[in-house]
Amino acid sequence: MDFLYLIIFGAIAGWLIGQIFSGKGYGLVANIIIGIIGGVIGGWLFGLLGIHVGNAIVNSLISAIIGGGILVYLLNFFGKKV
């Protein structure tokens, strides 16, 4: 069941990141991949800094959005389009 939540939150976070950074989505598969990798980055960063926002679901979604935003920013910074 955790894997299903990871896919769902990854898709939601990836879609939100697509809306924030470029005004359009990157496609379903890319959104899921960006959201999952962003969740890992955000979870690591939140854990490192000792940040916990709301309950587990809200914290996971916010960390995935922030981590995905960092990932998209770095990819755009280094000239790679997602």
N, C-alpha and C positions, 0 to 999 in steps of 0.2 A: 504494500500500500504506500510506503514511503516513496518508492520509485514513481508511482502514479502522481503523487503530490509534487515531486520534483519536476516531472514533465509539465504538469498543469501550471505550477508557479513559474517555471522557465518560459512557457509560452506567454503567460500574462506579462511577466517582467520584460521579455524580449519585445513584445508588442508595445509596451509603454516606452521602452527605450527608443524604439523606432519612431514613435510619435514625438518624443522629446528632442532627439538629435537631428532627425532629417525630415520630419513631417509625414513620413510614410513608413510602412513596415518593410522588413527585409525579406519577407516570405516566411511561411510557417516553420520550415526546417531551420532556417538561419535564426529566427526568433527564439526557437527552443534552445538551440546551441548557445546563442549569446546569453540567454537567460540562465541556463545551467552553469556555464562557465562564470557568468557574473555572480551567481549565487555562491559559488565556491570562493571567488575573490572577495565578495562582500562578507561572507561568513568568516573567512579568515581575518579580514580587516577588522570586523566588529569584535571578534574574539580577541584579537591582538590589542585593541584599544579598550576592551572591557565595556562595550556599548551593548545595551539590550533595550529595545524599543517595543513596548506592548507585549502581547502574548507571542507564542511561538510562530503562529501563522503570519501575523503582522511583521514581526521581526524578520522572518524569512523573506517575505515579499520586499520589504524595504531594503534589506541587505542585497538581494538579487538585483534590484533596480540600481542601487548605487554601484555595486560591483560591475554590472553590465555597462553602466554609463562610463565607468573608468576604462573598461575594455574597449568600448567603441571610440572613446576619446583617444586612447593610445593607438588604436588601429588607424584612425584618421590622421593622427599626428605623424605617424611613420609612413603615411601615403598609401596605405592599403585600404581599399574599399571592401566593405563587407558585402 
